[in-house]
């Protein structure tokens, strides 16, 4: 039994810090981008959805 003894309180705090760090990285990637590329991405997504809707078949 060479298991290392851990303090659960410290481990819980470390897990919370890691989760905050991950969420911060995700938010930085999502909200931290400049306006121009963000608008270009949104316009491309709208164009892609429009093209997809135009190719739908109406089988009524």
QUIPE-V245571 format. One line per field, one symbol per residue. burial: b if it has 24 or more other ideal C-beta (glycine too) atoms within 12 Angstrom, else e. A space follows every 50 residues. Layout:
burial: ???
This chain:
burial: eeeeeeeeeeeeeeeeeeeeeeeeeeeeeeeeeeeeeeeeeeeeeeeeee eeeeeeeeee
